[in-house]
Amino acid sequence: MGEINLLTTIKGSMLEGFFPEGWDLEKIDRCCGLKPEKIKGRESFWHSDFRIAPTKSIEDFDTLLGHEIAYVIKMAKQEDKQVVFILPVGPMGMYRWTVYFLTQWNVDCSHVHGFNMDEWSDGEGNTLAPSNRGSFQYAMEHAFYGPLGKLTVPERQRHFATKQALSNYGDEIFELKSRGARLIVVYGIGRAFHIAFWEPHFAGEYSTEAEWKRQTHRIAARLHPLTIEQNAITSFKSRTTLVSARANTIGPGLFLQADYAIGGADGVLGRGMTWQGMSLAVTLKYGPDIWVPSSFMPGQRGVLFFMEDLLGPLEPELN
């Protein structure tokens, strides 16, 4: 009897046609089948100034990622430079440490411009009220901007991905860059290899990679089911019915324009279970492909922090 797995049984199953059409499932499987040391090995498509930073514990992960963000803010202040941050809600644990270090160093953030990379929406791009505990604006105000107190980012320099504001992100960010500001993209990696909520299936709408790379944003983006289930697990305590099937999001026209990119992958669930092992392996080893948005991130100057347990080996372990 031959192998029995997804590749050999997908034809005629309920998953046939489920995955984005541009995914090479065999290539994805080869990435995941690599041993941990191979996954960490440098590739020719990595930027010469891209590095990986494995961590042993979630405490180390949160602290080091938070320190990296705080250090960039501190150095920009010392150099009297404006700094633009595109910020995620997920991962989140690092913001407590960013606040801690900035407070310890007494660095005020009047030179910081924060742009949230995405937000849940309805089918027309309308977003949750900022007071809604499920909104990304609520999360950022309570995890980052609020706890900074008198050192915080001025309110006029905080931007959230509402239908109106998101449409102006590109112009505002590039205008700041034209005046010497550095653009820092902080990102997580989705189950379906998205960055922000820029989903893999969007690639089917563009005839060239160049056209895909020009897209700065999307209003009321249709999310992939893998993304919805990822968020049900990570943010809604498994309650799928609370997760929107739509979101407003930045696109590659912004997240691939970073002067420096700071990534984080912390998707370890415990008892040997993870949701992000495949996402990390493919991000590092697949090679740039518009059907796999996160595959472009190693091609930028920056650092990717991750929990070492995500490297696997990605082999069966029944829980």
For each residue, the residues with C-beta under 8 A, 3 or more apart:
1: 4
2: 8
3: 7 8
4: 1 8 9
5: 8 9
6: 9 10 15 25
7: 3 10 25 26 29
8: 2 3 4 5
9: 4 5 6 13
10: 6 7 13 15 16 25
11: 16
12: 16
13: 9 10 16
14: 18
15: 6 10 18 19
16: 10 11 12 13
17:
18: 14 15 225
19: 15 23 25
20: 23 192 199 200 201 203 204 224 291
21: 201 204 291
22: 200 203 204 289 290 291
23: 19 20 28 200 291 292
24: 27 28
25: 6 7 10 19 28 29
26: 7 29 30
27: 24 30 31 286
28: 23 24 25 31 32 278 282 286
29: 7 25 26 32 33
30: 26 27 33 34
31: 27 28 34 39 278 281 282 284 285 286
32: 28 29 277 278 281 282 312 314
33: 29 30 314
34: 30 31 38 39 281 285
35: 38 39 313
36: 39 40 308 311 312 313
37: 40 41
38: 34 35 41
39: 31 34 35 36 280 281 284 285 311 312
40: 36 37 52 54 284 311
41: 37 38
42: 46
43: 46 284 285 287 298
44:
45: 287 288 298 299
46: 42 43 50 298 299
47: 50 298 299 300 301 302
48:
49: 301 302
50: 46 47 298 299 300 301 302 303 304
51: 302 303 304
52: 40 284 303 304 306
53: 64 303 304 305 306
54: 40 305 306 307 308 311
55: 58 60 61 64 305 306 307 308
56: 60 308
57: 60 61 307
58: 55 61 62 93 266 268 307
59: 62 63
60: 55 56 57 63 64
61: 55 57 58 64 65 91 93 94 264 266 305 306 307
62: 58 59 65 66 91 93 94 96 97 266
63: 59 60 66 67 94 97
64: 53 55 60 61 67 68 305
65: 61 62 68 69 91 93 94 97 262 264 305
66: 62 63 69 70 93 94 95 96 97 98 99 100 101
67: 63 64 70 71 97 98 101
68: 64 65 71 72 262 303 305
69: 65 66 72 73 85 94 98 184 186 262
70: 66 67 73 74 97 98 100 101 102 105 107
71: 67 68 74 75 101
72: 68 69 75 76 83 182 184 260 262
73: 69 70 76 77 83 98 102 107 109 111 112
74: 70 71 77 78 101 102 105 107
75: 71 72 78 79
76: 72 73 79 81 82 83 111 112 182
77: 73 74 80 81 107 108 111
78: 74 75
79: 75 76
80: 77 111
81: 76 77 111 180 181 182
82: 76 111 112 113 176 179 180 181 182
83: 72 73 76 111 112 113 181 182 184
84: 113 115 173 176 177 181 182 183 184
85: 69 112 113 114 115 184 185 186
86: 115 116 117 173 183 184 185 186 187 250 254 255 258
87: 114 115 116 117 140 144 186
88: 91 116 117 118 186 187 188 196
89: 92 116 118 136 139 140
90: 188 234 235
91: 61 62 65 88 94 188 264 265 266
92: 89 95 139 143
93: 58 61 62 65 66 96 97 266
94: 61 62 63 65 66 69 91 97 98 264
95: 66 92 98 99 140 143 144 147
96: 62 66 93 99 100 143 147
97: 62 63 65 66 67 70 93 94 100 101
98: 66 67 69 70 73 94 95 101 102 144
99: 66 95 96 102 103 144 147 148
100: 66 70 96 97 103 104
101: 66 67 70 71 74 97 98 104 105
102: 70 73 74 98 99 105 107 109 148 151
103: 99 100 106 148 149 151
104: 100 101
105: 70 74 101 102
106: 103 151
107: 70 73 74 77 102 151
108: 77 150 151
109: 73 102 112 148 151 152 153 154
110: 153 154
111: 73 76 77 80 81 82 83
112: 73 76 82 83 85 109 153 157
113: 82 83 84 85 153 157 159 176 181
114: 85 87 140 144 145 153 157 158 159
115: 84 85 86 87 159 169 172 173 250
116: 86 87 88 89 119 136 137 140 159 160 161
117: 86 87 88 161 185 187 196 197 249 250 255
118: 88 89 136 161 196 197 247 248 249 250
119: 116 127 128 135 136 137 160 161 162 166 247 248
120: 127 128 134 135 136 244 246 247
121: 124 125 126 127 163 219 220 221 244 246 247 248
122: 125 126 220 244 246
123: 220 246
124: 121 163 220
125: 121 122 163 219 220 246 248
126: 121 122 163
127: 119 120 121 135 137 160 161 162 163 248
128: 119 120 132 134 135 137 138
129: 132 135
130: 135 137 138 141 160
131: 135 138
132: 128 129 135 138
133: 138
134: 120 128 138 235 236 242
135: 119 120 127 128 129 130 131 132 138 139
136: 89 116 118 119 120 139 140 160 161
137: 116 119 127 128 130 140 141 160
138: 128 130 131 132 133 134 135 141 142
139: 89 92 135 136 142 143
140: 87 89 95 114 116 136 137 143 144 145 158 160
141: 130 137 138 144 145 146
142: 138 139 146 147
143: 92 95 96 139 140 146 147
144: 87 95 98 99 114 140 141 147 148
145: 114 140 141 148 152 153 158
146: 141 142 143 149 152
147: 95 96 99 142 143 144
148: 99 102 103 109 144 145 151 152 153
149: 103 146 152
150: 108
151: 102 103 106 107 108 109 148
152: 109 145 146 148 149
153: 109 110 112 113 114 145 148 157 158
154: 109 110 157 158
155: 158
156:
157: 112 113 114 153 154
158: 114 140 145 153 154 155
159: 113 114 115 116 165 169 172
160: 116 119 127 130 136 137 140 165
161: 116 117 118 119 127 136 165 166 169 217 248 249 250
162: 119 127 165 166 248
163: 121 124 125 126 127 166 167 219 248
164: 167 168
165: 159 160 161 162 168 169
166: 119 161 162 163 169 217 219 248 249 250
167: 163 164 217 219
168: 164 165 171 172
169: 115 159 161 165 166 172 173 216 217 250 254
170: 173 174 216 217 253 254
171: 168 174 175
172: 115 159 168 169 175 176
173: 84 86 115 169 170 176 177 183 254 257
174: 170 171 177 178
175: 171 172 178 179
176: 82 84 113 172 173 179 181 183
177: 84 173 174 180 181 182 183 257
178: 174 175
179: 82 175 176
180: 81 82 177
181: 81 82 83 84 113 176 177
182: 72 76 81 82 83 84 177 259 260
183: 84 86 173 176 177 257 258 259 260
184: 69 72 83 84 85 86 258 259 260 261 262
185: 85 86 117 254 255 257 258 260 261 262 300 302
186: 69 85 86 87 88 261 262 263 264
187: 86 88 117 195 196 255 261 262 263 264 297
188: 88 90 91 263 264 265
189: 193 194 195 263 265 276 279 280 283 294 297
190: 193 194 195 197 199 226 227 230 279 294
191: 226 227 229 230 275 276 278 279
192: 20 199 200 224 226 227 230
193: 189 190 200 279 282 283 292 293 294 295
194: 189 190 197 198 199 200 224 227 293 294
195: 187 189 190 198 252 255 293 294 296 297
196: 88 117 118 187 249 250 251 255
197: 117 118 190 194 218 221 223 227 247 248 249
198: 194 195 202 215 218 221 249 250 251 252 255 293
199: 20 190 192 194 202 221 222 223 224 227 293
200: 20 22 23 192 193 194 203 224 291 292 293
201: 20 21 204 222 224
202: 198 199 205 206 212 215 218 221
203: 20 22 200 206 212 290 291
204: 20 21 22 201
205: 202
206: 202 203 209 211 212 215 290
207: 211
208: 211 212
209: 206 212 213 290
210: 213 214
211: 206 207 208 214 215
212: 202 203 206 208 209 215 252 290
213: 209 210 252 253 256 290
214: 210 211 252 253
215: 198 202 206 211 212 218 251 252 253
216: 169 170 250 251 253 254
217: 161 166 167 169 170 248 249 250 251 253 254
218: 197 198 202 215 221 248 249 251
219: 121 125 163 166 167 248
220: 121 122 123 124 125 246 247 248
221: 121 197 198 199 202 218 246 247 248 249
222: 199 201 245 246
223: 197 199 227 228 244 245 246 247
224: 20 192 194 199 200 201 227 228
225: 18 228 229
226: 190 191 192 229 230
227: 190 191 192 194 197 199 223 224 230 231
228: 223 224 225 231 232 240 243 245
229: 191 225 226 232 233 240
230: 190 191 192 226 227 233 234 275
231: 227 228 234 235 236 243
232: 228 229 235 236 238 239 240 242 243
233: 229 230 236 238 269 275
234: 90 230 231 267 275
235: 90 134 231 232 243
236: 134 231 232 233 239 240 242 243
237:
238: 232 233
239: 232 236 242 243
240: 228 229 232 236 243
241:
242: 134 232 236 239
243: 228 231 232 235 236 239 240
244: 120 121 122 223 247
245: 222 223 228
246: 120 121 122 123 125 220 221 222 223
247: 118 119 120 121 197 220 221 223 244
248: 118 119 121 125 127 161 162 163 166 197 217 218 219 220 221
249: 117 118 161 166 196 197 198 217 218 221
250: 86 115 117 118 161 166 169 196 198 216 217 253 254 255
251: 196 198 215 216 217 218 254 255
252: 195 198 212 213 214 215 255 256 293 296
253: 170 213 214 215 216 217 250 256 257
254: 86 169 170 173 185 216 217 250 251 257
255: 86 117 185 187 195 196 198 250 251 252 258 261
256: 213 252 253 296 300
257: 173 177 183 185 253 254
258: 86 183 184 185 255 261 300 301 302
259: 182 183 184 301
260: 72 182 183 184 185 300 301 302
261: 184 185 186 187 255 258 297 300 301 302 303
262: 65 68 69 72 184 185 186 187 302 303 305
263: 186 187 188 189 297 302 303 304 305 306
264: 61 65 91 94 186 187 188 304 305 306
265: 91 188 189 276 279 280 283 304 305 306 307 310
266: 58 61 62 91 93 276 306 307
267: 234 274 275 276 277 279 307 310
268: 58 273 274 276 307 309 310
269: 233 273 274 275
270: 273
271: 319
272: 317 319
273: 268 269 270 319
274: 267 268 269 277 307 309 310
275: 191 230 233 234 267 269 279
276: 189 191 265 266 267 268 279 280 310
277: 32 267 274 280 281 310 311 312 314
278: 28 31 32 191 281 282 314
279: 189 190 191 193 265 267 275 276 282 283 294
280: 39 189 265 276 277 283 284 306 310 311
281: 31 32 34 39 277 278 284 285 311 312 314
282: 28 31 32 193 278 279 285 286 292 294 295
283: 189 193 265 279 280 286 292 294 295 297 298 304
284: 31 39 40 43 52 280 281 298 304
285: 31 34 39 43 281 282
286: 27 28 31 282 283 289 292 295
287: 43 45 295
288: 45 295 296 299
289: 22 286 292 295
290: 22 203 206 209 212 213 293
291: 20 21 22 23 200 203
292: 23 193 200 282 283 286 289 295
293: 193 194 195 198 199 200 252 290 296
294: 189 190 193 194 195 279 282 283 297
295: 193 282 283 286 287 288 289 292 298
296: 195 252 256 288 293 299 300
297: 187 189 195 261 263 283 294 300 302 304
298: 43 45 46 47 50 283 284 295 304
299: 45 46 47 50 288 296
300: 47 50 185 256 258 260 261 296 297
301: 47 49 50 258 259 260 261
302: 47 49 50 51 185 258 260 261 262 263 297
303: 50 51 52 53 68 261 262 263
304: 50 51 52 53 263 264 265 283 284 297 298
305: 53 54 55 61 64 65 68 262 263 264 265
306: 52 53 54 55 61 263 264 265 266 280 310
307: 54 55 57 58 61 265 266 267 268 274 310
308: 36 54 55 56 311
309: 268 274
310: 265 267 268 274 276 277 280 306 307
311: 36 39 40 54 277 280 281 308
312: 32 36 39 277 281 315
313: 35 36
314: 32 33 277 278 281
315: 312
316:
317: 272
318:
319: 271 272 273
